[in-house]
Amino acid sequence: MNILLTNDDGIEFPGIHALQDEFADMGNLFTFAPRMEKSATSQAMTLYEDIYVKPIDDKTFIVNGFPVDCVNIALHGDLVDVKFDLLISGINKGVNMGEDILYSGTVGAALHGFIHGIPSIAISSGYLDKTGDFTKIARFLRHFIEQSKELLKTPVVWNINYPSEIKTGETVKWTKLGTRIYRDKYIRTHAEDGAFFFNLGGSELNHKEAEGTDFDAYSKGHVSVTPLTTDATDYSYRNRFK
């Protein structure tokens, strides 16, 4: 099995190191990851500018670009001559649920793999910094993949969120996307030329309560797995005018 690893927290983040350690003996493992953190970059891609790529060895590459750049260079940069059987993006610090998936670089990379016909997984955690137990999550993911091989024979995107505290023995719940509530507030400072600097830094996050959603499962201490697709058509609205 040829496995491609990437993330949006940067190649030095322990989440991707845990995946490298856990999946090293599962097949041919390749890592293309950003040089530095590229969170909230969705499916941004570098156009018309050079992308600096530094090989660490023949299977590990640092990419000075976005997560989607990492995937695209792995697929089309002629640095490796393989057909990937699986793409794993993560392990991310912080969850990606509800509308988070529209902003997440972690999910964006997985969706780009899916667009190119590769079964892809975005895995995120409730840990908010590098001190989390990412080894435990990587071990869970390997077991979950081994138990779900039949489901990975066709292109798919799984968005997985692993709580910082499991209350139910790693019970997996297949879920749907919930509804995120963002409350944003910028810190504004003045520039010398009369302009302004705006710094968001992060959002105050909440969500709507609803059974069967990723938020519902996660809040109850379950691992949430939501299958995603790139079809953003609003069929209910479309059918009103059909």
ZISULUR-V740482 format. One record per run of one state. SS is the DSSP state (hx for helix, st for strand, lp for the rest). FROM is the first residue (numbers start at 0). LEN is the number of residues. If there is no record, write none. Layout:
BEGIN
SS&FROM&LEN, SS&FROM&LEN
END
This chain:
BEGIN
lp&0&1, st&1&5, lp&6&7, hx&13&10, lp&23&4, st&27&7, lp&34&18, st&52&5, lp&57&2, st&59&4, lp&63&3, hx&66&10, lp&76&9, st&85&9, lp&94&3, hx&97&5, lp&102&2, hx&104&11, lp&115&4, st&119&6, lp&125&8, hx&133&14, lp&147&1, hx&148&4, lp&152&4, st&156&6, lp&162&9, st&171&3, lp&174&1, st&175&1, lp&176&3, st&179&4, lp&183&3, st&186&4, lp&190&5, st&195&4, lp&199&4, st&203&4, lp&207&5, st&212&1, hx&213&6, lp&219&3, st&222&6, lp&228&6, hx&234&6, lp&240&2
END
